[in-house]
Structures are given as C-alpha cells and as structure tokens.
Amino acid sequence: MPIPCPRCQHPITPGATSCPGCGTSLLREVSPGGTEPTCAVHPTLLSLAICDRCGTFACARCLRLSSRKEGVCERCLAREPGLPMPWDQREELGTLKAFWRTVVNVMLRPDAFSTARPEGSAGSSLLFALLCSLPPSFMTGLTYLGLFTVLPPLIPTQTRSAEEIPVWVGLGTFIFCVLLGPPMSLALTVVGAGIDHLVLRIGGVTRGFQVTLRANALSQAPWVLGLVPLLGVQVAPIWALVARAFAYRGLHQTTWGVALTGALLAPFFTCLLCGGGYVAMLMYTLNNLNR
C-alpha cells in the first residue's frame, strides 16, 4: 500500500529510497535527541513505516512490497514463499512446455518476477540459458551459410578476386555457430551474472549469487526471437535487458535504481569499450591509408 512522503505527502511505493514527488531522500538520519521512531535493523535511520505483518519499524532500505501488495520488512519478505515460474514446474509440464510458457511470461508479463520464487539451482538456470541460446546460434550460422553459399555465384566474374572463398567456409561457419555458440553463451551468462551481482551487492542487495544467475538466465527468454532472420538479433538484446531489470528488481526485491544499474552498467561499459575499439581501428586504418 502507498506510504505518504514525510515531506510532501506524495504516495510512495515500498522499495523506493527517494520520493517521486519532491525527490527527497527517504533514508533520513536520526538527529541527536530526536523522538521519532527508528528502524529496527538500521538504528541510525528513521523509520518510514511499520511492517504490515509484524509491526516492526522499518526504514526505506528495509521496507518492501509483498506479493499481497503489503509494505513489509525484509525479514517478513524473506519468509514469504515465492510463486514458482513455469520453468520450475518441468516435472509436471514437461521441459519444452515449461520453457515456452516461461518465455511467454518473461516477454509479455515481466512483472511476474515481483512474486516469483527467487531461489533456483545453477543447473536449472544454465539449462534455461542454454535453450535460449539455441535459436540465435542456429539462425546466425544459417545466415552465414547462406551468405557464403548464395552470394559468391552472384558476383560478376570480372569483379571476383583471384582467390575465391572455398565452399566449405559456409558450412564450417554454420557448424561453428551451432556447436560453439551455446557454450560461449553459457560462459558469458556466468561472467555477466557475476559482474551484475557485484554491482547489485554494492547497491545493497543481500541475496546470493544464485538469485542473480537465475534472474540473468530467465531474462534471456527474448533471445528466442533470434529465429527471426536479421531483425530478431537486433530486438532480442534490448528486450532481454528490459526483462533483466524486472528480474533483478523482483527476485532481489530491490529498487528500480539498483536493478537498472545492475542490468545496464556492464553492457554500457562493454558498448563503450567495443565502440572505442572500433573507432581506434578505423582511425588507425585511415592514418595508414593517408601515408
């Protein structure tokens, strides 16, 4: 339920650390000699509200929104059982049906992460990530196979280079993408989740790495769009990042600011490094051409 801001009375959703109305920080320090109630976990911070479950005074850092839309403290939230995702019901649904239902939920109803079970085994998370990597790996390989097979005969004979591309290059590229694409994707999942978890821990989350790995893996559901030639691999990364922000916020029960930072910081710096590398290569090439 909304909580009024202590300064402007604007309604605040549990989990926020600043007022969306006036921008005032809700993490208010205790003043010497003050009589206002303090947080039961952080005694140096003033209480924002009491927990709807146990009545404990809770600061903005501790107060969270439960699956029943209650403002509860972290202890009560930790005791609340999360709802299983379809992927957690593979024994009842079957692996393929559970996978497809999870993909649809993540892509169309990402707010389901707010009530989802946070814990999951590393093997379960990596299996889901592996299945998500198969469509883009296959389509990427198929695209290169088509390019290396179809385009060379279309090039006029007089404009072809002396050394034509061997026929086996297209097939070799296809096999490389199909066989090595998924393992490389799993390695990137583990590394990416590790970096994101470090950022999330700095932001104050307390749940373990398996929660981050589960959120990272499940948020890769949009990669099934990789089956759509050319357009799919352009849309899937953006959709996956949006889903990852929802996943981090829901499974870690943190704020939007922390969730967005955890989901976007590593990709942002990766784009900067890759973009800087391309610019450096371009400048180096142009300088050599001008000599």
Salt bridges, closest charged atoms under 4 A:
GLU36 OE1 - ARG28 NH1 3.84
GLU70 OE1 - ARG53 NE 2.62
GLU74 OE2 - ARG64 NH2 3.70
GLU80 OE2 - ARG53 NH2 2.74
ASP88 OD2 - ARG214 NH2 2.76
GLU164 OE2 - ARG160 NH1 3.33
